[in-house]
Amino acid sequence: MMNSRHTKIISKIFLTIALLAVTVAVRADEALQTFLEQTLTTARNKNDLPAVAALIQIDGKTAAIAADGFRAHGHMEPATIDDRWHIGSNTKALTATMIARLVEQGVMRFEDTLADSFPAFAKNMDPGYRNITITQLLSHTAGLPSLTDDSEFPQFEDLIESVPSIRAQRIAVARSYLAMQPTSATGSFKYSNLGYIIAGAIADGTNRQDLGGSHQGTGLYSARHKKCWICCARILWQVGPTARS
């Protein structure tokens, strides 16, 4: 995972690019490309980053895209725009946005509970989780384990390695961890990676009978829902090479 310093630096870089892109939007793509490349080089050198990449979109079209730096400190293999980047917990913002879109479309509700969302195994859930809502999953107030400590990973890894597909892994995680007791008071903030995995499982299964979806047979599952989820899933699972050695 990125440390907080790098997260803040990269946030500032993207904010700078976004603000400056507005002022240069009338330039030709070639000028934007030069601007972006120079901005990334300056930001990387100033902040001692191994690599950084960004793009500028205007009216939904990519006007410039660039990567600058190397795949790891001490190694000379350059990072490219074709690399997969480890974007860490930025995936939480993507997941929350995707779920908000599904709420707008009426496919999901923020008030949906875990028992409603997973009827296939609701009876096996710890009672403390049954009435937890999607809002609580997304706001880190569901009482779930943090899954941030090294001691927590072996159990998690054993679980997902026993399941063949990513979609099934999310369901397996929900089924297993929701059968355990909450590790903190529900309604109180405790950062958790599990909340977003489970929220993603709910979004993925809203109209799939084999996952016990809460909207089976309602006709709410649409091409827009499918497209939205596929796009987010592609981003969520792009983890890659850029890191310190």
C-alpha positions as CSV (number, residue, x, y, z in Angstrom):
1,M,0.0,0.0,0.0
2,M,1.1,3.6,-0.6
3,N,2.1,5.5,2.5
4,S,0.2,8.7,3.4
5,R,3.0,10.9,2.1
6,H,2.9,9.5,-1.4
7,T,-0.9,9.5,-1.4
8,K,-0.9,13.2,-0.5
9,I,1.8,14.0,-3.1
10,I,0.0,12.1,-5.9
11,S,-3.3,13.8,-4.9
12,K,-1.6,17.2,-5.3
13,I,-0.2,16.2,-8.7
14,F,-3.6,15.2,-10.0
15,L,-5.2,18.4,-8.6
16,T,-2.5,20.5,-10.3
17,I,-3.0,18.7,-13.6
18,A,-6.8,19.1,-13.3
19,L,-6.6,22.8,-12.7
20,L,-4.0,23.5,-15.3
21,A,-5.7,21.3,-17.9
22,V,-8.7,23.8,-17.8
23,T,-6.4,26.7,-18.8
24,V,-4.7,24.7,-21.6
25,A,-7.7,22.9,-23.0
26,V,-7.8,25.0,-26.1
27,R,-4.2,24.1,-27.0
28,A,-3.5,21.3,-29.5
29,D,-3.1,17.8,-28.2
30,E,0.7,18.1,-28.9
31,A,1.0,21.0,-26.6
32,L,-1.0,19.2,-23.9
33,Q,1.3,16.1,-24.3
34,T,4.4,18.3,-23.7
35,F,2.8,20.0,-20.7
36,L,1.8,16.7,-19.1
37,E,5.2,15.1,-19.7
38,Q,7.0,18.1,-18.2
39,T,4.6,18.3,-15.2
40,L,5.2,14.6,-14.4
41,T,8.9,14.8,-14.7
42,T,9.0,17.9,-12.4
43,A,6.7,16.3,-9.8
44,R,8.6,13.0,-9.8
45,N,12.0,14.5,-9.3
46,K,10.8,17.0,-6.7
47,N,9.2,14.3,-4.6
48,D,11.6,11.4,-5.1
49,L,9.0,9.1,-6.6
50,P,10.0,6.0,-8.5
51,A,7.4,6.7,-11.2
52,V,4.2,8.6,-11.9
53,A,1.6,8.5,-14.7
54,A,-1.5,10.6,-15.6
55,L,-3.8,11.5,-18.5
56,I,-5.8,14.5,-19.5
57,Q,-9.3,14.0,-20.8
58,I,-11.4,16.6,-22.6
59,D,-15.0,15.9,-23.4
60,G,-14.5,12.3,-22.7
61,K,-11.5,11.9,-25.1
62,T,-7.9,11.4,-24.0
63,A,-5.9,14.4,-25.1
64,A,-2.6,13.5,-23.5
65,I,-1.2,10.5,-21.6
66,A,2.2,10.0,-20.1
67,A,4.4,8.0,-17.7
68,D,7.7,9.1,-16.2
69,G,10.2,7.2,-14.2
70,F,11.2,3.6,-13.5
71,R,9.4,0.6,-12.2
72,A,11.4,0.6,-8.9
73,H,14.1,2.7,-7.2
74,G,17.4,1.3,-8.2
75,H,16.2,-0.4,-11.3
76,M,16.5,1.1,-14.8
77,E,13.4,-0.5,-16.4
78,P,11.2,2.4,-17.4
79,A,7.5,2.7,-16.4
80,T,5.2,2.9,-19.4
81,I,1.6,3.9,-20.0
82,D,0.9,0.2,-20.7
83,D,1.9,-0.9,-17.2
84,R,-0.5,-2.0,-14.5
85,W,-0.3,0.3,-11.5
86,H,-0.9,-0.6,-7.9
87,I,-3.4,2.0,-6.9
88,G,-4.1,0.6,-3.5
89,S,-7.1,2.0,-1.5
90,N,-7.9,4.4,-4.3
91,T,-10.1,1.5,-5.4
92,K,-12.4,2.3,-2.5
93,A,-13.4,5.6,-4.1
94,L,-14.0,3.7,-7.4
95,T,-16.2,1.1,-5.6
96,A,-18.2,3.8,-3.7
97,T,-18.8,5.7,-7.0
98,M,-19.9,2.6,-8.8
99,I,-22.3,1.7,-6.0
100,A,-23.7,5.3,-5.9
101,R,-24.4,5.0,-9.7
102,L,-26.3,1.8,-9.0
103,V,-28.3,3.5,-6.2
104,E,-29.2,6.3,-8.6
105,Q,-30.4,3.6,-11.1
106,G,-32.6,1.9,-8.4
107,V,-30.5,-1.3,-8.5
108,M,-29.3,-0.9,-5.0
109,R,-30.2,1.2,-1.9
110,F,-27.8,2.5,0.7
111,E,-30.2,1.3,3.3
112,D,-30.0,-2.4,2.1
113,T,-28.9,-4.6,4.9
114,L,-26.5,-7.5,4.8
115,A,-29.3,-10.0,5.6
116,D,-31.3,-8.6,2.6
117,S,-28.3,-8.6,0.3
118,F,-27.2,-12.1,1.1
119,P,-30.3,-14.2,1.8
120,A,-28.5,-17.4,0.8
121,F,-26.5,-17.3,4.0
122,A,-28.2,-14.7,6.2
123,K,-29.0,-17.3,8.8
124,N,-25.4,-18.1,9.2
125,M,-24.4,-14.5,9.8
126,D,-23.5,-13.3,13.3
127,P,-26.6,-11.4,14.5
128,G,-24.5,-8.3,14.9
129,Y,-24.0,-8.0,11.1
130,R,-27.5,-8.8,9.8
131,N,-28.8,-5.3,10.0
132,I,-25.6,-3.6,8.9
133,T,-26.3,-1.4,5.9
134,I,-24.3,-0.6,2.7
135,T,-23.8,2.9,4.1
136,Q,-22.1,1.4,7.1
137,L,-19.9,-0.8,4.9
138,L,-18.7,2.2,2.9
139,S,-18.2,4.4,6.0
140,H,-16.1,1.9,8.0
141,T,-18.7,1.6,10.7
142,A,-19.8,-2.0,10.2
143,G,-17.7,-3.5,13.0
144,L,-15.6,-5.6,10.6
145,P,-11.9,-6.6,11.1
146,S,-9.5,-4.1,9.6
147,L,-7.5,-6.6,7.4
148,T,-4.6,-4.2,7.6
149,D,-2.3,-6.1,9.9
150,D,0.1,-8.7,8.7
151,S,-1.2,-11.2,11.2
152,E,-4.7,-11.0,9.5
153,F,-3.5,-11.9,6.0
154,P,-2.7,-15.6,6.2
155,Q,-6.4,-16.5,7.0
156,F,-7.6,-14.2,4.3
157,E,-5.1,-15.5,1.7
158,D,-6.0,-19.1,2.5
159,L,-9.7,-18.3,2.0
160,I,-9.3,-16.6,-1.4
161,E,-6.8,-19.1,-2.7
162,S,-9.3,-21.9,-2.2
163,V,-11.8,-20.2,-4.6
164,P,-11.2,-20.0,-8.4
165,S,-12.7,-16.7,-9.5
166,I,-12.6,-13.2,-8.3
167,R,-16.3,-12.9,-8.2
168,A,-16.6,-16.1,-6.1
169,Q,-13.8,-14.9,-3.8
170,R,-15.7,-11.8,-2.9
171,I,-18.7,-14.0,-1.9
172,A,-16.5,-16.4,0.0
173,V,-15.0,-13.5,2.0
174,A,-18.5,-12.2,2.8
175,R,-19.8,-15.6,3.9
176,S,-16.8,-16.4,6.0
177,Y,-16.2,-13.0,7.8
178,L,-19.8,-12.2,8.4
179,A,-20.2,-15.5,10.3
180,M,-17.7,-14.2,12.8
181,Q,-18.4,-11.8,15.6
182,P,-17.8,-8.0,15.0
183,T,-14.4,-6.8,16.2
184,S,-15.6,-3.3,17.1
185,A,-18.8,-1.6,18.0
186,T,-21.1,-1.2,15.0
187,G,-21.7,2.4,14.2
188,S,-18.3,3.4,15.4
189,F,-15.5,4.2,12.9
190,K,-12.9,1.5,12.4
191,Y,-11.0,1.4,9.1
192,S,-11.6,-1.9,7.3
193,N,-10.6,-3.3,3.9
194,L,-13.3,-6.0,4.2
195,G,-16.2,-3.5,4.1
196,Y,-15.5,-2.6,0.5
197,I,-14.9,-6.2,-0.6
198,I,-18.3,-7.1,0.8
199,A,-19.9,-4.1,-0.7
200,G,-18.4,-5.1,-4.1
201,A,-19.9,-8.5,-3.6
202,I,-23.3,-7.0,-3.1
203,A,-23.0,-4.8,-6.2
204,D,-21.9,-7.8,-8.2
205,G,-24.7,-10.0,-7.1
206,T,-27.7,-7.7,-7.1
207,N,-29.5,-9.7,-9.8
208,R,-27.7,-13.1,-9.8
209,Q,-29.6,-16.0,-8.3
210,D,-26.5,-18.0,-7.6
211,L,-25.2,-15.3,-5.3
212,G,-28.5,-14.8,-3.5
213,G,-29.0,-11.2,-4.8
214,S,-31.5,-9.0,-3.2
215,H,-33.2,-7.8,-6.4
216,Q,-33.8,-11.2,-8.1
217,G,-36.5,-11.1,-10.7
218,T,-37.1,-7.3,-10.4
219,G,-35.8,-6.5,-13.9
220,L,-33.6,-3.8,-12.5
221,Y,-30.4,-5.3,-13.8
222,S,-29.5,-3.4,-17.0
223,A,-26.8,-3.1,-19.6
224,R,-25.7,0.1,-17.8
225,H,-25.3,-1.7,-14.5
226,K,-23.2,-4.4,-16.2
227,K,-21.1,-1.9,-18.1
228,C,-20.6,0.2,-14.9
229,W,-19.5,-2.9,-12.9
230,I,-17.2,-4.2,-15.6
231,C,-15.4,-0.9,-16.0
232,C,-14.8,-0.6,-12.2
233,A,-13.7,-4.3,-11.9
234,R,-11.1,-3.8,-14.6
235,I,-9.6,-0.9,-12.6
236,L,-10.0,-2.6,-9.2
237,W,-7.9,-5.5,-10.1
238,Q,-5.1,-3.7,-12.0
239,V,-2.2,-4.0,-9.6
240,G,1.3,-3.8,-10.8
241,P,4.9,-3.1,-10.8
242,T,5.7,0.4,-9.6
243,A,7.2,0.2,-6.2
244,R,10.3,0.8,-4.1
245,S,12.7,-2.1,-4.2
